[in-house]
Amino acid sequence: MGAEDANMLVAVEFEVFGQVQGCFFTKYCKELAEELGICGWIKNTKNGTIVGKIQGTKLHVDQMIHWLSNTGSPGCKIQKCDLNNWQYLSRLDYNNFSIRF
């Protein structure tokens, strides 16, 4: 993908591993997603990870992936972020970003 693909709409599912629950990870993720214009959802899992799906322009999704993989919320310790099911979209499936329970 080159620079011309930066505005293409993409979607990807993610799972973040490490000490990522109990540190407001989902709240900070939602705030960043809204700032970047990312749609989708995020939630805690019973096995201590965080999963979700993000959609938006390739440029903004890449910025979000960097945050999910490296930065996270204050106090969290990210081990890794797995990405699955990359897709190109003709339109977004979601119209906002939500925290699921």
C-alpha positions, 0 to 999 in steps of 0.5 A, a space after each residue: 500500500 502506498 501513499 495513495 491508499 492513505 484515504 482508503 477505508 479499511 477495517 481490522 479486528 484486534 486483540 491486545 495482550 498484557 496488563 491492559 485491564 483495570 487501567 482505563 484502556 477501553 476509555 482511552 481507546 474510545 477517546 482516541 478513536 473519536 479524535 481520529 474519526 475511527 468507528 467500531 468497538 472495544 471490550 474486555 474479555 474474560 481471559 484478560 485481553 482486550 478485543 475490538 474492531 476498528 474502521 476508518 481511513 488507512 492513515 487513521 487506522 494505522 495510527 490507532 494500531 500504533 497506539 494499541 500496539 505500543 502506547 495504550 493507556 497510562 499504567 498499562 503494559 502491552 505485550 502484543 497486539 494481534 491483528 486479524 481480518 484486514 478488509 477494504 471497505 466501500 463504506 463504514 459498517 459503524 457510525 461511532 465507536 463504542 465500549 461493549 460489555 
